[in-house]
Amino acid sequence: MARQERAEHTRNAILDAAAAKFDEYGFLGASLSDILAEAGVTKGALYFHFASKEELANALIAEQFASDHEPLAGVERPGLQTAIDMGHELAANLRANKRVRAGIRLVIEQGSFIAPAESAYRMWIDITRTCLLAARENGDLRAEVDPDDLAQHLVGAFTGLQLSSQVLTGRADLTERVTFMWTLLLTAIVPPRRLARFKPEGTASIRIAGVSA
């Protein structure tokens, strides 16, 4: 048990160090030597857990979609407000959690080190679509709004928002940007009689996943 705990501690130290370097420099700019120095481990220890820098990057990407980070976990009745709250939760995690920041940056940069994988984007689109399909059943979407198209638009819009917020303010205004996005969207997609039901600023208690910045 003690050996397993030490191995897990080492693996987490490597992931935290890699997240810090990938978040700061991107995949191509972060070197294994920098990651080793940050983690305070030997090259042998790193290769015991990860066969390459690519495998280390993919582990951080996969972590964003692990079952214990599932955005709909514990949500009994997902709907439109769930989609709003998920966006705010991700915005909070991007500000507070280096693994989340690194994972999202690596997803965006994925074509620079392996063939771009659709799985990360498709999972977020599918999760968002689930919320929007429930919203349609509840009468919370206008008849002309297609949940598939809207789900793709939301994921793309959030990606652009967080990138511009990162460049302009270091994501300090990301929550406000997400609120503004939903303020505009709600008037376009929700029947007027049901508009007051939704809060573009979010309602959920924000879950900060994993370790903090």
CORURVEN-V11815 format. One line per field, one symbol per residue. phi: phi as a letter, one per 30 degrees, with the letter a starting at -180 (. if undefined). psi: psi as a letter, one per 20 degrees, with the letter a starting at -180 (. if undefined). A space follows every 50 residues. Layout:
phi->???
psi->???
//
This chain:
phi->.dddddddddddddddddddddddciddddcddddddddibdddddddcb daddddddddddddcdddceecdiddbdaddddddddddddddddcbddd edddddedceddbbeecdddddddddddeeddddddddiccddddceddd ddddddddedddddddddbiidcdedddddededdedccceedcdddccd djbdddccdicdd
psi->ghggggghggghggggggggghhgirghhpqhhggggghkrrhhggihhp irhghgghhhghhhkqhijohjpiognqbghggghgghghgghhhiohhg ggggghghjhiihrpppiggghghgggghgghghgghikiqqhipphggh ghggggggggghghhgghjkjhjgghggggghggghhhipphijhiiqoh iqhqpppoqbqr.
//
